[in-house]
């Protein structure tokens, strides 16, 4: 029997749809405005009142970026560093999470607490110590400095995220592999990893975006223009234009 909707139910439904539409508009409009502005000239961007649609479609902004090797270098640096950190973070976090999820060992609880406690440390408090270490080891203004630094910040949360996901997977999967004569290593790569792709993808996206958007350490640990990442490049563009 179909449930009859009262006027109050219809009003609530309409109100929810209006609220969702408003939320979608406020979330999507900045993205639309960014894309629309990229096809406008500088004069049109700063014109009042602002035009919602480009009056004169132009690719000058894209030509200025894609035609400049220095600016393209910013993108290469960000993709390289963020990609390398993502691969290393996911690999290390997956191995650590499997150990936390499937094995009991001395100090497991204390180590887990230590990993969680790292999330309470403001990154800016580590800026000077990290700078000193990077300079003392002679890796200032290199990819290694950025990659190792970002790993410190991405690994703890990635381990917690992957551990939580692996805890939802039944141990029967590992036991089935053991019955067939397989090892824990076999269970991890042949069974656990394939069915953990959603968790791996979520961890990868989180890690990549964190590295891509990072500004403070990229500014402090690099000096030459050829080592700057996209956030620093945007700041330089703002200063130029």
RABELSUL-V442407 format. One record per helix or strand of 2 or more residues. SS is the DSSP state (helix for helix, strand for strand). FROM is the first residue (numbers start at 1). TO is the last residue. Records with the same first field share a line. If there is no record, write none. Layout:
SS = FROM-TO / FROM-TO
This chain:
helix = 7-38 / 42-45 / 60-66 / 69-102 / 108-120 / 123-136 / 143-166 / 172-179 / 184-195 / 197-213 / 216-220 / 225-227 / 230-240
